[in-house]
Amino acid sequence: MMLLHSPRSAAFGEPELRLMHALCQQASRPLKRVLWYHQQEEARNRLEQMLTDLPTGLALFDRQGVLLQANPAWLHIWRLNGDTATQAVQRLDDLLALLAPRLPIQMHWLTFISRA
């Protein structure tokens, strides 16, 4: 910052400076929110890309057993497509029922599912 002597240097007093400071504070809040939102969006995109590219199958279920998200590797491992996973598999027990015929010990799985 460079300060030069000017006859108009006293044109603004303390009240005007306080007003300008308050305006700057008010203007910075939305900018900070936009920056925070942008950072959150970037973090979400990185995580989503990492889950998509992960070679290991990964599915997220909530405590009630509802399928929240599954990556392509998980769908490939269980030979499900995206539509099958989202429509037929709403809960973990739906997945077990869908996969039971493919398993060599399907009677054990069917018994397990019927007790759940």
N, C-alpha and C positions, 0 to 999 in steps of 0.2 A: 504494500500500500504506500502511496506517495501522498504526502500532505503538502499542499502549497498554500501560501498565504493568499487570501482573497477577501475583498471587502464584503462578499456575500457569505463568508464562512459562518456568520452568526445568524443566517436567515432561518435556520431551524433550531428550535430550542429543545429542551428536555421533553416536553409533551409530544412533540412531533417524532422525536427519536423513539420514545416508548411506543407510540402508535405504529411506527414502521417495524419495530422489533416484534410487536404483537402480530402484525400482518404476516411477517416472515414465519413466525411460529405456526400460525394457522395454515399457511400455504404448505409448510413442510409436512404436516400430518398426512394429507392424502398421498403425497409423494412417498413417504415412508411406508404407507400401507401398500401402495402399488409395488414398491421394491420388495416388501416382504412376500406379497402374493406371487410375484415373479420367481422369487427364490424357492418358495414352496412348490410351485408348478414345475420348476426345473428339477427339484429333488424327486418329485413324484414321477416325472418322465424318466429320470435316470433309473429309479427303482423298477419301474414297469419294463423298461428296456432290458435291464439286467435279468429280471424274472423271465422275460420272453426268450432271451438268448441262453439262459441256463440250460446246459445239456442234461441235467438231472430233473426228473419229473417232480413237480411240486404242486400240491393242491392245498388251498387254505379253506378250512371248515371252521365255523364258529362253534361255540359251546353247545349249541343245540344240534349240531351236525349238519348245518346248512352250508352248501358249497358256496364260497364267496368268490374264489378265483382259482383257475388252474392254468398252468403254463402249457405251451404246445408239446413239450416233451412228455408231460404227464398224460396228456390226451393221446399221444402216439403210443406210449407204453401200454395203455389199457385199450388201445384201438377204438378210441372214441373220437368223434369229430366235435367241433365247437357246438353245433346245434344239439347233438345228443347229450353232451355234458350239461348244457344249460336247460334243456327241456326235460330230459329223462332223469337227470340226477339233480334233484333239488336238495336231497339230504344224503347223509352218509349211508343210511340203510338202503336207499334207492340204488346207490352205487354197488353195494354188496349184492343186492338182488340181481342187478344187471350183469355182474361179473360171475356170479355163482355157477352158471352153466359152463363157464370156461375153465373152472378150476377142477383139478383132479379129485379133490375131496369135497365135492359140492354138497353132499348130504350134511357134512359137518357145518358148512356155512349156512345152509338152509335152516338147520336146527338152531344155529346161533341167531340168525335173523328173526326166526319166529319167536324166540324168547325175548328179543329186545323190545 
